[in-house]
Amino acid sequence: MSTASELKSSRYHSSIRRTCEYCQKEWDSKGYTRHVTACQKKAELAARFQQSKVEVEIQDGLRHHKKRVRAQLALGSVPHNEQPQMSYDVPLNSDAVNPLDHGDLSPFEAGESAAQLGHCDWPLNNPSQFSSSSVNGDVQVLLAETQHPLDSINTHCQPSIDMLPPPISPNDQPQHPSIDNIKVEYHTSAQRPTVIFAFEDFCKERLQPDPSVLNDKPWHPFNSREDFEFAELVHEAQMSQDMINQLLKLMQKVNSGQSGLTFSTYADVRQAWEKASLFYPMFTKSTVSAEYKKVNYEFDLHHRSPWDWIVSQVQDPKLASSFHWDAQRQYKYNGTRWVRFYEQPWTGDMFWDVQSDILSTDTEGKPLGIILWADKTKLLTFGTQKGHPIVARIANLDEKVRNGIGVGGGQIVGLVPVIEDDAQEKSKKPYIDWKNAIYHNAFRVLLGQVAQHSRTGYRVRCGDSCLRTLYPFIHIISADYEEQCYFAFIRVPKGELSDLSSRHPERSEEHVQELVERKEGKGAKEDSLKLLGLRAVKNTFWPVLRTNIFKSLSFDRLHTYLLGLFLHLLRPLKTIIADLGRKAQTFVDQSLNAVPSWSRLTRFSSLTHLDFNDGISFPSILADLSYSKQFANTLNVIYDTLEDYDKTIQQFGQQLVTYREACGDNDDGKDWDSIIKVHTHLHATRDIRLKGTMIHMDTKTSERLNAPLCKAYLMQTNFKNVEGQLAHLDNLSMVICDVRGAVDAWDEYMSSQEEVMAELKKDSPSQFGHVYLGACCPPTKISTLALDCVEDEAFHDFRKKLQRCIVDLNCRSAQSGGSLQDGLDTALRSRQAIKVHADDQIIEHCYIRVDYESRVTWRKETDLLRCSPSFHGAPRHDTVIVNVGPVEMSVFCKLILPFTYKYEETVYALALVQMCKTPSGIRQPADRDLGLCRIREQPCRRSQVIPLRAVRQGALMVANPRSPGGHFVVDALDSDIFMRCIELFPDRNMAAQIQAP
């Protein structure tokens, strides 16, 4: 007899099970058909994606190879070993290497040939098939004679994925390159030729990971996706055990049985977390100690192995396309010469020098740069508990991945013990040396494996299945100056720090090590080192080969500008305003409150009562930034720009001297000679040449990791021995971030089916080139609009202005496709034929999204613009930069009415705008000295209708309260608008006014 439960179960489960021909899994017969259909669709989609990708790359390779062969035939010889220099991102049938299982690989694993360890270029059946007697220039013959790339790729090494776009073929590279061409010179150990790219190809988005590396169950090792998402939710919500249990009990009552959630208590959630944590480097506890006054003090250090975490990232197939293993020198052609520019860390001189040093001992070794960040933080703004996290990043990764959150992003690798200062001891030299010793002993534990592998190398199979020998080094140390003194064992210099005209020789790490280790009397050594600004303590970073601590220390934008010089200037400014009286304070607060809303701007209603140290919000109240501040924000720095920056720093030093002389004794007792953040400007250009642009060294990138740490301290600890609890919670955060990244990548891949992609490629009704319209209103007749806005002079002759715009657009379209006479004839016919009637309808739009190419990053940026009579209770009409005229001159325009208008079968995206002009004549001295960008609105009756395709980007204007119709352009929003204002207002370019010394 069957039990009731067995009879109930038999309704849903059949005894007959069948095997799926696609995934080879067994399924009940009742759900077999639906499962096979889904598997088949998934397999076909992956096959079509891979086939189309390979076919395109093959055709490109054959086309470039054909051109090279033809050119060599013309010279009478064709090399027998000619091969197209291309890499293919294709799946292999070789056994996959577990990204987290690197223990079986010896650091000296050998046995692979050079062909197996190098780049997997396009393999050929027979190299001699491309001899001069067999090549007839026919693409079909080349296709027939060439072996398919998928048939002969070396199974020991998946093709490395080159992040750069297909270059111009060597024989196609012109003798005289075009302006803005990009030249990339690889390190000699890479054995890759120098290539030239068209600017638009070089600036394309990076390649995405191959779908074949994705897991169809990315939530593993959680039992189901629902389990993972629940665990993620309760972790991010900082829920306690009791709250999780209560939530699960409630969910069980309403559960219909269709969900994949298997949790029933908090113990189940914790068990799933612990199971998942086994796949990731875990936090462990070690002890660090040092003697002070003959007493040995011990402290707990909670840390995870930085090297184990690095290897897990290197072996992750999803990150394979984001790694760069060879140093590069990049150049841009300006029309007369190649000018070098600096972008990523591997384009700097330090990466190049490190790879050259590795080449002298290991011809196949690759440098692996490590970025370290450290800073003490208060875990509660109203408490005394502090934390000291250490964050590591991998310099070889793309900036977008490296500075992001999740897989490939920064990771906390240690919580350094925080030593509370003793009031009686904190200023004594032995006490300071003891604290430094504790600090460096902690780093000695963290960097133990890194130091070892920097000398021996570490053999590892990377995410692209290539075996590489990696040599780690400390590339960048991102920290405030106080932390930098701990890293380098240097003393804060005093005196003459405001003198920016003098340069001091750089420290040599070998010389410093020799001085510290020199046998000499304790007192004499201390006196000699003190004169040099050093301390008699051995540095933990010395054992890490190819690491120069003085070159790794980096210029920090956040603490130098926003939390440094800006605060030094803001406080005296508030004092001056207060001394001017209440009327001046009211005027300043009203002016600040009148700043329009902007998508990247935090608005403040008052300056006089502002009192906080939020460096992230300070840019929003900084109305006039120095040239050097905006320069430091750039992501691509041209070599010539570095010279301009050095000149600007010299000007800043001269102006500081003038300011000090003018203030005299009334400078609130400020000693500018002791402010180190003035002097550090002299190191900025050196750091860019060594390590790339400032964004890679900015502490602001890693400061974001403090927020979840503080929140976890408040919500999930008992406020006792918090380092261990925070370490455990960070383990869970690492698991959640990694699994979430895998789930998101899988969801993105599954949603990119051919039908969806076809729809995305089509322009939607609201898309017009690089402009997208949203927030549409009901259709309105032109006659109705004229009556509603009869008192607004901007709408005077609106129908005529619209008709004139439509005629101009049709004339331009006709002139672009024929001769000049044909264009004139068409223009005459258009003026006679095109008529805009009063009953025609337009559709108003209150939201505009504009995509544009940044002049600084060379990548796509987006501006979100509004034009609404009531945006959060107030009218908002944003400003745009428009290209007008045959030479596309840039002018500022104020949006009045963005709309779409359909004439015959064509829909036009247009806007009624109020033009602005730049004042002519000699500029006011205050505008020139302060770098102000002043513009003035033209009369409303002179408004125009323009096509929205002419919009270049958005701009923020602030009304001049002392001049009706006058505005100031806020050039401090970002580096792009700053550089564009230099072009539009050339006499405000402070760097151009400096005479070379």
DOGUDO-888086 format. One line per 5 residues: for each residue x negated, y, z negated of C-alpha. Coordinates in steps of 0.1 Angstrom, whole numbers. Layout:
X Y Z; ...
This chain:
0 0 0; -12 35 9; -12 62 -17; 7 94 -12; -26 113 -7
-37 89 19; -4 92 38; -6 129 36; -42 129 49; -33 106 78
-11 133 93; -42 155 99; -70 129 104; -71 102 130; -90 70 127
-101 74 163; -133 96 167; -149 107 199; -184 121 207; -186 155 223
-207 153 255; -221 188 249; -231 190 212; -232 152 206; -210 155 174
-181 133 165; -146 147 163; -112 135 156; -92 127 187; -65 153 178
-90 182 179; -113 168 205; -99 185 236; -100 220 220; -135 215 208
-148 202 241; -133 232 259; -150 256 235; -184 238 238; -181 237 276
-174 275 278; -203 282 255; -227 260 275; -216 275 308; -220 311 295
-255 304 282; -265 287 315; -252 315 337; -270 341 315; -303 322 316
-301 315 353; -293 350 363; -321 363 341; -347 340 356; -336 346 392
-339 383 388; -374 380 373; -385 355 401; -373 378 428; -391 408 412
-423 387 409; -421 375 445; -415 410 457; -446 424 439; -467 394 449
-457 397 485; -468 434 486; -502 425 471; -508 397 495; -499 418 525
-523 445 514; -551 420 509; -544 404 543; -549 438 558; -584 438 543
-590 403 556; -591 383 523; -567 368 498; -580 354 465; -570 318 459
-562 323 423; -538 352 428; -509 351 404; -482 376 396; -488 390 361
-454 385 346; -440 369 315; -408 350 313; -384 349 284; -370 314 290
-361 285 267; -384 255 264; -377 219 257; -406 216 233; -400 208 197
-392 239 177; -414 249 148; -395 257 115; -401 294 110; -403 289 73
-424 258 73; -460 270 78; -477 249 53; -486 222 77; -506 246 99
-542 249 88; -558 283 91; -583 267 114; -560 245 135; -578 238 168
-575 217 198; -556 240 221; -571 250 254; -574 287 264; -545 282 288
-523 269 260; -531 298 237; -530 327 262; -501 344 279; -480 321 299
-480 338 333; -461 325 363; -475 290 371; -480 278 406; -480 243 421
-511 249 442; -532 281 440; -543 277 475; -508 279 489; -512 317 491
-542 315 514; -542 338 544; -532 309 567; -501 301 548; -486 335 541
-462 348 568; -446 376 547; -413 358 545; -397 358 511; -379 325 518
-412 308 525; -426 321 493; -396 308 474; -399 274 490; -436 270 483
-435 283 447; -428 259 419; -398 270 397; -411 286 365; -390 263 343
-406 232 357; -442 238 347; -444 261 317; -469 248 292; -449 232 265
-474 242 239; -467 279 242; -435 297 250; -442 327 273; -450 358 253
-423 384 257; -438 417 269; -419 446 255; -428 469 283; -408 471 316
-421 457 349; -450 480 359; -457 493 393; -476 466 412; -514 473 413
-514 477 451; -483 499 449; -499 522 424; -504 555 442; -538 572 445
-522 604 432; -497 594 405; -464 613 401; -458 637 373; -447 621 340
-460 586 350; -471 566 320; -504 547 320; -510 519 294; -546 507 288
-548 475 268; -576 464 246; -603 444 264; -596 413 243; -561 412 256
-575 406 291; -547 425 307; -552 451 334; -543 488 330; -508 494 344
-488 525 354; -451 528 347; -425 552 361; -413 574 332; -377 562 334
-388 526 333; -412 531 303; -384 548 283; -359 519 288; -345 501 258
-366 472 245; -357 436 254; -333 417 232; -340 383 217; -332 353 240
-298 338 230; -315 303 230; -332 312 197; -299 319 179; -282 294 156
-246 284 162; -242 282 124; -261 313 113; -246 313 79; -266 282 69
-275 272 42; -241 284 30; -214 258 36; -193 281 57; -191 316 70
-165 325 45; -188 313 16; -215 336 29; -193 366 34; -178 362 -1
-213 359 -17; -224 389 3; -194 409 -8; -197 402 -46; -235 409 -44
-231 443 -27; -202 452 -50; -225 445 -80; -198 422 -96; -204 405 -129
-199 367 -135; -165 373 -152; -153 395 -123; -163 369 -98; -145 341 -117
-113 362 -120; -114 370 -83; -118 334 -73; -90 323 -95; -67 348 -79
-78 338 -44; -71 302 -51; -36 310 -60; -29 327 -27; -51 304 -6
-31 288 22; -56 261 29; -67 275 62; -98 293 50; -134 278 49
-140 292 14; -151 264 -9; -161 285 -40; -139 280 -71; -161 295 -98
-191 317 -102; -213 286 -107; -205 276 -71; -216 310 -59; -248 309 -79
-256 274 -67; -252 286 -31; -275 315 -37; -301 293 -53; -299 268 -24
-303 296 1; -332 312 -18; -353 280 -13; -358 290 23; -374 324 15
-404 336 -5; -394 338 -41; -404 362 -69; -428 347 -94; -442 361 -126
-479 366 -133; -498 384 -160; -523 412 -155; -545 426 -183; -572 451 -191
-591 461 -222; -587 495 -238; -607 503 -270; -617 466 -273; -580 455 -272
-568 434 -243; -533 445 -231; -512 421 -210; -483 431 -187; -459 410 -167
-461 414 -129; -431 402 -109; -440 396 -73; -435 375 -42; -464 366 -19
-467 393 7; -485 369 30; -457 342 28; -432 369 37; -453 381 66
-457 346 80; -419 341 78; -414 372 98; -441 363 124; -425 329 129
-389 342 133; -379 337 170; -354 366 167; -384 390 161; -407 375 188
-397 402 213; -405 430 188; -441 421 180; -471 437 197; -504 420 193
-528 441 213; -540 477 209; -530 502 236; -540 536 248; -511 554 265
-513 583 288; -489 606 305; -496 623 338; -489 661 337; -494 668 374
-532 673 372; -546 649 347; -538 620 324; -531 632 289; -531 607 260
-502 605 237; -496 587 204; -465 568 195; -465 534 177; -492 523 152
-509 501 178; -515 532 201; -537 548 175; -575 545 172; -575 525 140
-557 495 156; -581 497 186; -612 497 164; -599 468 142; -593 447 173
-627 455 186; -643 444 154; -623 411 155; -634 406 191; -670 405 179
-664 373 158; -632 358 173; -623 363 210; -587 351 204; -581 368 171
-552 394 168; -549 422 143; -520 423 119; -514 457 103; -497 460 69
-479 491 57; -477 495 19; -454 520 1; -454 526 -37; -437 551 -59
-424 552 -94; -387 559 -97; -362 566 -125; -336 538 -124; -310 561 -140
-309 598 -136; -299 603 -172; -321 576 -187; -358 569 -193; -361 535 -177
-385 535 -147; -393 511 -120; -424 508 -97; -416 488 -66; -441 480 -39
-427 477 -4; -445 460 26; -438 464 63; -455 450 94; -471 476 116
-470 453 147; -432 455 149; -412 480 169; -403 511 149; -366 505 151
-370 470 135; -398 478 111; -381 509 96; -346 492 95; -328 472 69
-327 434 72; -348 410 93; -382 426 101; -375 456 79; -393 466 47
-393 442 18; -401 447 -19; -430 424 -27; -438 435 -62; -426 454 -93
-458 469 -108; -456 472 -146; -448 508 -157; -470 520 -186; -455 546 -207
-479 574 -215; -492 579 -250; -491 616 -259; -524 613 -278; -542 594 -251
-527 603 -217; -552 631 -209; -583 611 -219; -606 598 -192; -609 562 -206
-571 559 -209; -567 570 -173; -593 545 -161; -575 518 -181; -542 526 -164
-560 525 -130; -574 491 -139; -540 477 -147; -527 492 -114; -554 476 -93
-553 443 -111; -517 441 -101; -526 447 -65; -554 422 -67; -528 396 -74
-505 408 -46; -533 410 -20; -552 378 -29; -541 358 2; -543 389 24
-580 394 14; -588 358 21; -572 356 55; -587 390 65; -621 372 65
-612 337 78; -582 344 99; -549 325 97; -538 302 125; -500 303 129
-474 294 156; -455 326 161; -418 330 170; -426 328 207; -442 294 201
-477 308 208; -505 298 184; -524 329 173; -552 336 148; -541 366 127
-565 389 108; -545 411 84; -557 446 73; -541 475 54; -531 498 82
-510 525 64; -505 534 28; -474 556 24; -472 573 -10; -471 606 -28
-504 622 -36; -503 610 -72; -500 574 -60; -527 580 -35; -551 589 -63
-543 556 -79; -549 537 -47; -583 554 -39; -596 560 -74; -601 597 -67
-596 628 -88; -573 656 -78; -596 683 -65; -593 718 -78; -600 752 -63
-602 765 -28; -574 742 -16; -556 770 2; -587 777 24; -576 759 56
-605 773 77; -631 750 62; -634 713 70; -650 688 46; -668 656 57
-647 624 54; -655 599 27; -673 567 38; -660 536 20; -694 519 22
-710 549 6; -684 552 -21; -687 514 -29; -725 518 -31; -722 547 -55
-697 529 -78; -717 497 -79; -751 514 -84; -768 505 -116; -771 537 -136
-764 550 -171; -727 553 -178; -728 590 -186; -750 599 -156; -729 578 -132
-697 594 -146; -711 629 -141; -723 622 -105; -690 606 -95; -670 634 -111
-687 659 -89; -677 639 -59; -641 635 -71; -645 597 -77; -640 573 -106
-663 545 -117; -638 517 -110; -641 490 -83; -613 493 -58; -590 463 -52
-588 470 -14; -626 465 -8; -623 427 -4; -597 432 24; -619 432 55
-615 460 81; -596 482 56; -608 517 49; -587 530 21; -595 566 29
-582 561 65; -552 541 54; -540 569 30; -515 590 51; -500 624 53
-465 624 38; -438 647 52; -413 642 24; -435 652 -5; -455 677 14
-426 697 29; -392 690 14; -403 681 -21; -435 702 -19; -440 735 -1
-403 740 3; -397 739 -35; -427 762 -40; -410 787 -16; -374 781 -26
-378 790 -63; -395 824 -57; -368 831 -30; -340 825 -56; -359 847 -80
-361 876 -55; -324 872 -46; -315 873 -83; -336 905 -88; -317 922 -59
-284 919 -78; -250 903 -76; -242 918 -43; -272 902 -26; -264 868 -42
-229 870 -30; -240 878 6; -265 849 6; -239 824 -7; -213 836 18
-237 834 47; -247 798 37; -210 788 33; -203 802 68; -226 777 85
-204 756 108; -199 719 103; -223 695 122; -226 658 124; -262 657 110
-258 685 85; -248 685 49; -231 718 41; -237 738 9; -215 766 -4
-242 782 -26; -279 787 -28; -283 807 -59; -269 780 -81; -285 751 -63
-306 729 -87; -316 694 -77; -345 675 -61; -328 655 -33; -354 656 -5
-330 640 19; -305 669 16; -331 697 16; -333 699 55; -297 709 55
-304 741 36; -337 748 53; -327 774 79; -362 783 92; -388 756 92
-424 761 102; -437 748 135; -459 722 117; -428 707 100; -410 701 132
-442 688 149; -445 662 121; -410 649 129; -419 639 165; -421 603 177
-443 609 207; -472 633 202; -492 645 232; -529 651 227; -526 688 237
-499 692 210; -524 682 184; -546 711 194; -516 734 191; -509 720 156
-544 726 144; -542 762 156; -509 766 139; -523 753 106; -551 779 109
-524 806 114; -506 793 83; -537 796 63; -542 832 75; -506 841 66
-510 825 32; -540 848 25; -520 878 36; -491 867 14; -513 863 -17
-529 897 -12; -494 913 -9; -481 896 -40; -511 903 -62; -502 894 -97
-465 892 -90; -465 857 -76; -450 841 -107; -484 829 -119; -487 805 -89
-522 792 -83; -522 784 -45; -558 771 -48; -547 742 -68; -517 731 -46
-530 700 -29; -501 699 -5; -514 729 13; -548 712 19; -533 679 31
-523 696 64; -559 694 75; -555 656 76; -523 654 96; -538 654 131
-565 628 121; -538 605 108; -518 608 140; -549 599 161; -556 570 138
-521 555 132; -495 570 155; -468 595 147; -457 606 112; -425 587 111
-445 555 105; -462 570 74; -432 589 59; -422 578 24; -386 588 31
-383 555 51; -389 533 20; -373 557 -5; -340 543 6; -348 509 -10
-347 526 -44; -309 532 -42; -298 495 -43; -325 489 -70; -310 516 -92
-275 504 -86; -284 468 -95; -300 480 -127; -269 499 -137; -243 472 -128
-260 438 -130; -286 439 -158; -284 440 -196; -310 469 -197; -336 446 -214
-367 432 -196; -352 445 -164; -381 437 -141; -373 400 -141; -336 406 -135
-343 430 -107; -367 405 -91; -340 379 -91; -314 403 -77; -338 413 -50
-342 376 -41; -305 375 -35; -306 407 -15; -333 392 8; -312 361 14
-280 382 21; -299 405 46; -315 377 65; -283 356 68; -263 387 77
-287 395 105; -284 360 119; -246 362 117; -244 396 134; -268 384 162
-246 354 168; -214 374 168; -229 398 193; -239 370 216; -206 352 214
-187 385 222; -208 392 253; -189 370 276; -187 378 313; -152 392 312
-161 415 283; -194 426 299; -176 433 332; -152 456 313; -180 473 295
-198 481 327; -168 498 341; -164 535 333; -135 539 310; -109 566 317
-126 588 291; -162 583 303; -177 607 328; -214 599 333; -232 607 300
-201 624 285; -173 607 266; -140 623 257; -118 614 228; -90 627 206
-68 634 235; -36 655 232; -3 651 251; -3 664 287; 4 701 290
14 722 321; -9 750 330; 21 774 329; 29 763 294; -7 767 283
-8 802 298; 23 812 278; 10 797 245; -24 815 248; -12 847 264
-28 867 236; -62 849 240; -83 868 265; -104 836 272; -74 821 290
-69 851 313; -66 838 349; -71 803 337; -55 788 368; -78 808 391
-109 798 371; -99 761 373; -93 763 411; -126 780 416; -144 752 397
-126 724 417; -135 742 449; -172 745 439; -174 708 429; -160 698 463
-184 721 481; -214 707 463; -203 671 470; -199 680 507; -233 698 509
-251 669 493; -241 645 520; -246 665 552; -263 694 569; -261 730 557
-236 740 585; -214 711 577; -214 721 540; -204 757 548; -176 745 570
-164 721 543; -166 749 517; -144 772 539; -119 744 543; -119 736 506
-112 772 496; -82 772 520; -69 737 512; -74 733 474; -47 748 454
-40 745 417; -4 749 408; 12 762 377; 32 729 372; 0 709 373
-9 692 340; -41 690 320; -50 668 290; -68 685 262; -95 666 243
-108 676 208; -138 653 206; -168 650 230; -197 626 227; -228 635 248
-257 611 254; -290 627 265; -326 619 267; -346 634 240; -377 654 250
-395 642 219; -386 605 215; -380 599 253; -350 578 242; -313 582 243
-299 604 216; -262 613 209; -245 645 199; -209 644 184; -191 676 193
-157 690 182; -134 716 197; -103 718 176; -80 746 163; -79 727 130
-108 705 120; -104 697 83; -82 728 79; -104 752 98; -110 760 135
-142 745 150; -157 753 184; -191 737 189; -218 751 211; -235 732 240
-265 737 263; -254 737 299; -275 734 331; -261 759 356; -271 771 390
-291 755 418; -322 754 396; -303 741 366; -311 769 343; -302 762 307
-277 785 290; -257 783 257; -219 781 259; -192 780 233; -165 753 238
-130 767 240; -109 740 257; -123 706 269; -98 689 292; -93 665 321
-75 675 353; -64 652 381; -64 666 416; -52 642 442; -69 609 432
-98 623 414; -100 630 376; -123 659 366; -137 663 331; -139 701 326
-141 727 298; -132 763 294; -163 779 278; -174 813 266; -209 820 280
-237 833 259; -268 852 269; -302 859 255; -308 896 247; -332 911 272
-360 936 266; -385 937 238; -375 915 209; -373 928 174; -405 923 153
-385 903 127; -371 879 153; -406 874 168; -424 870 135; -397 847 119
-392 827 151; -355 835 152; -334 825 183; -308 852 188; -280 850 214
-248 870 221; -214 860 233; -202 875 265; -166 890 265; -138 865 263
-123 876 296; -155 864 314; -149 828 303; -155 801 329; -144 766 337
-174 742 340; -178 705 346; -186 686 315; -213 666 334; -233 699 333
-235 697 295; -271 688 284; -266 685 247; -251 702 217; -265 730 197
-256 746 164; -250 784 162; -246 805 131; -228 838 133; -248 869 125
-228 887 98; -243 921 106; -237 919 144; -202 910 157; -206 885 186
-242 878 177; -254 843 167; -286 826 157; -295 791 172; -305 767 144
-336 751 158; -344 733 125; -319 704 131; -343 681 148; -375 682 169
-357 680 202; -337 713 198; -369 728 183; -389 721 214; -361 732 237
-358 765 219; -396 770 225; -388 768 262; -357 790 262; -374 816 238
-410 815 249; -421 846 229; -411 829 197; -437 801 202; -459 808 172
-486 783 184; -489 802 217; -498 835 199; -528 821 182; -562 829 197
-587 801 198; -614 806 172
